[in-house]
Amino acid sequence: VPAALFMSMAKIHIKNYASLGLPLDEVAFRVNNQLCYKNEEGMFVTAFICVLNIETNEMQFVNAGHNPPFLMKQGEMFAMMKPKANLVLGMMEDIPYTIQHMELSKGDVIYLYTDGMTEALNTEDELYGEERLEDALNRYSDCIDGTDTFLKCLYEDVNAFAEGVSQADDITMLCVSRR
């Protein structure tokens, strides 16, 4: 429960500061300081905060310790992005965050996920991992059609890998397809 409440606070702070029209590095900076205030438990949260300008195709983002997303440019395969990772939110006050930029054009797809996906274990205590995830993304990429079929396929893939083993963390996925 405390972790869920901390995550909810982070989400609310991000939404509130972003709604003020602040640059994303300032949003992350202020959210981080709010989460650090009286955080005796040392809790933290990772975040990938982004804004896509659909007229210019420019995506601005701040990666606060979150798993690197996968990107599929039109006509290509999914590949892991290598964004600069800033410190997680809530760990240490007054940390600067860096805005990064990329183009997300029509036909491109970005996939974001929590570590529950890559850290899923099977009966042999093996991790699902980033390599298996990338293989699955490319295996099911023809299912990206604007519905949740693609995400269902990925979820079923990690469940088949786990062979019924209970997972220690949640699995959350987001796929943004520019059509």
N, C-alpha and C positions, 0 to 999 in steps of 0.2 A: 504494500500500500504506500509506504513512504516514497518508493521509487516512482510509482505511477503519479503521485501528487507532484513530485519534483519535475517530472517530464511535462505534466500539465501546466505547471508554472512557466516552464521554459517556452512552451507553445504559446501561451497567452502573452508573455513578454515579447516574443518574436513578432507576433501579430500586431500588438500595440505599437511597438517601435517602427515596424515596417509601414504601418498605416499613416505614420507621420511623414512619410516620404523621405526618410533619412537614407543616406547611402548604406549599403549592406555591411560594410566594415564597421560603421558606427552602430548599426543595429546589433551586430554581434558583440561589439565592445560593451554596449549598455546592458544587453541581456546577460552577458557574462558577469558584469559587476553586480547586477541585481541578484543573480543566483549565488554569487559568492557571499553576499551579505548574510551574516549569522548562519552560515552553512557549517556548523560544528561537526556534522556527520561526514563531511568531505564528499558529498554526492556530486556527481557531474552528469552531463548529458552530451552526446555527440549530436551534431546537426549539419545538414547540408541546406543552406539558405540560398534560394535562387529566385531570380526574376527573369522572365523571358519577354523581350519586346518582339511581338509577333509581326510588326511592320519592318523592323530592321534585321530580324533573326538573331539579334545579339542576346546571349544569355550571360548575365552577371551572377556570380555566386561566391559564397564564402563556405569553405569546408572546415568546420570546427570539429576535427577529429573523427569524422564519419568515414565509413567504408567508401573506397573509391567507386564511383559509378561506372557503368559500362555504357559505351556509346556505339551506335550503329549508324554510320553515315549512309545515305541513300546508295543502294547498290553494293554495299560492302558488308562485312561480317561484324558482329559485336567484338569490341576490344575494350579492355579496362582503361579508363582514363587515368592519368597520372597527375591529378591536381595537387597543388601544395596543400598540405594538411596543417591547419592552425591548431592550437591547443583546444581541447574540449571546453565546453561552457560550464562554469561553476567551480573550476579547479583553483584558479589564481586570479586575483584582481588586476585590473589595469593592463591587461595583455592586448597588444594591437592585433588586429585581424586584417587579412589581405583580401581585397576583391580580385577575383579572376574573371576572365572573359573568354567566351567561345561563341562560335556560330552554331546555331541549331536551326538548320534550314528545313524546308518542306521535304518530307521523305526520311528525315533523320529520326532516330529513336534514342532516348536516354532512359536507362533503367537504374533505379536506386533501390537499396535494400538495407535491412538491418543485419547485424552480425549473427542473429539467430539463424539466418539462411546458411551462411558459410561455416558456422560453428556447429551445425547439426551433426550429431554422432550416429554411427551405426553400431551393430552388435560387436564389431571388432575395435570399437573406440577410435575409428577413423573419422576425421572431419570431412564434411561435404566439400568444403574448400572453394577457393576462387576458380581453380582450373575446371572443376566439375561444373560450376555455375556457368562459366563462359561457354563450355561445351553445350550445356543445356540451352542457354540463350540462343546459340546459333542453330541448334537442332530444332527448336520450336519457333524460330523467327518468322516462319511463314504463317504462324497463327496470330500475328499482330494485325488485328482487323478492327480495332476500336471497341472491342468487347473485352471481357475479362478472361477469355479463353487462354490467352498467352500466359497470364499469371497463374491460372489454374493448372496448366501443364507444368510450369516450373514448381509449383507447390506439390503436385503429385510426384514429380521427379525426386524432390528432396525427401518426401515421405517414403517412397519406394527404397531409396538409399538407406534411410534410417531403420528399415525393417522392423517397425513397431517400437523402437526405443523412444522413451519419453524424452522430450527436449527440455533443456534447462532455460531456454530463452524464447521469447516470442519471435515470430517471423513476420516481417512487414515488408511489402514490396510496392513500388510505384513505377509505372511505365508511362512515359510521355512520348507519344508518337505524333510527329508533325505531318498532317495530311493536308 
